[in-house]
Amino acid sequence: MRVERFPQNPIIRPHMDPRMGDNINGPSLIRVPDWLPNPLGRYYLYFAHHQGQYIRLAYADGLAGPWTTHEPGTLRLEESIFRGHIASPDVHVDDEQRRVRMYYHGVAKPGQILPRGPVPHDPAAQGAAYGQLSGVALSDDGLTFRTLETVVSSSYPRAFRYGEYWYVLSMPGLMFRSRDGLTDFEPGPVLFDPDFRHAAVDLRDHTLLVYYSHVGDCPEHILRAEIDLRGDWMGWQAGEPCTVLEPALEYEGADLPLEPSRRGWAPERVRQLRDPGIYREGEATYLVYSVAGERGLAIARLYE
């Protein structure tokens, strides 16, 4: 695999508007559909603050930018079903229903629990929730969202549609599924170890490419593993990972000491790459990722 970083990187930087602050992570990039009313730009890039009160949005007419933040943001904590903070948007365009779907996570309220089902393991046994759960919200314009009451999964959800189900991979490597992706989720296999952090997914026929980073790596960097989706989902297994990208430039934290990463947020610049997001346009595949821990977003094109 060859990775070509954009020379305009980082495309999202701290304090691009008075509200957003300097902690930046959790990218989800979409091309704005033609039916969306009053678009701000051709592309919408949703992202978060690790302890944020709302989901951020930037827009541009080209992937290289220039990117402009929409200061009001999108989904707000008080509009969600959670407390504390909301983060990790995972955004999908539903052309059939002409709406935008956003998965996100927040701190669980009393009584909220992971989906349960007839499976041979208990997701909570892996410390799955860390006190955080994921939900889903819908929008007609990509800016204003209405939330459903559904608890989708553990935190940091990434969704994809395969066969008759919507599947959601969440931290730390747990899979959930639902017929419509909006209600009645059930738990499935554990696909990664407990140090699996945040992921992105890219479905290729019957193969799921999972991009992720791993807590404790030195330096933390972007990996990729493959999962063959044929057969019973309870039998799915992740293959051996390969390295996609390591911090090599100053804006990625290459000027900082080499240290094993730790679970949790990065309040200061560190030598780490995290939070991959995958965007495909035609035959091209792009990786959006957080740099220097959580100090901005960069974009690169991936070549096989």
Secondary structure, DSSP 8 states (H G I E B T S, - for coil): -EEEE-TT--SB-TTSSTTT-S-BEEEEEEE--TTSSS-SSSEEEEEE-TT-SB-EEEEESSTT---EE-TT-SSBGGGSS-EEEEEEEEEEEETTTTEEEEEEEEE--TT------S-SS-GGGGT-STTEEEEEEEESSSSSEEE-S---BSSS-EEEEETTEEEEEETTTEEEEESSSSS--EEEEE-S-TTEEEEEEEEETTEEEEEEEETT-TT--EEEEEEE--S-GGG--B---EEEE---SGGGTTTS------SS--SS--S--EEEEEEEETTEEEEEEE-TTTB-EEEEEEE-
